[in-house]
Amino acid sequence: MKRLKMIVVNTPEEAGARAADVFEAVIAAKPECVLGLATGTTPLPLYRELIAREKAGTIRFAEVRTVNLDEYKGLQPNHPQSYRRFMQEHLFDHVSIKTENTCVPCGLPENPDAMCAAYEDTIERWGGIDLQLLSIGHDGHVGFNEPEDTFPMYTHEVQLTEMTREANKRFFDSIDEVPTAAFTMGIGTIMKARKIVMIITGADKADITYAAFCGPVTPKVPASILQFHPDVTVICDKAAAAKL
Ligand code: PGA
């Protein structure tokens, strides 16, 4: 944990505000920066804060470019539970970012392998990810990189575990509607980001937070690889940090 910076705050809102400080600094230093973004419940306070800061004039998204971590396989971009739609509703529609500067993997590609390769190419053409936002799944997944025997390098298709489908069923009418597969950046894609901020909130994440940052680096806990990244800030609320 030599290079890893851990910040513990009281509430998810405070975690969002601390993460927004990092975003604000990166955007101020490089207005055309490439931000890696995430979906789920964890980033919502951050996105609310970023919207408020653009309205207040301290952040400007007009030149920012974004790449999202993942997307469900089989969902149209306008499906209520697609991650493209999530990003539009929770961030993009409320800030000055240009739609053509936002990338989310296509959930219905004609050729999945070609789509994944093109996604990697876009990140490279844009000069790499300046700041990657992450949250963590209960099984230690980052993006949709589930526990495996190896760390996947590149954007690829994954089968979702039952634990992940179970955790995400709250957004769907029933578990049967939760897609069984998804496209995700690889662990290699994420590790190439110049800077990483991981937000972890809630008592239900305390065990996996301990495993990821105090346990061995192993693909069985994909987030544990962050111990090897040179610039990671983990922002936890007290509940998630309880076992550290
Ligand atoms: P959550 O999801 O933010 O909704 O808890 C995290 C994840 O599954 O990566």
Boltz pocket constraint, residues with backbone or C-beta under 6 A from the ligand:
constraints:
  - pocket:
      binder: B
      contacts: [[A, 39], [A, 40], [A, 41], [A, 42], [A, 43], [A, 135], [A, 136], [A, 137], [A, 138], [A, 141], [A, 142], [A, 143]]
      max_distance: 6.0
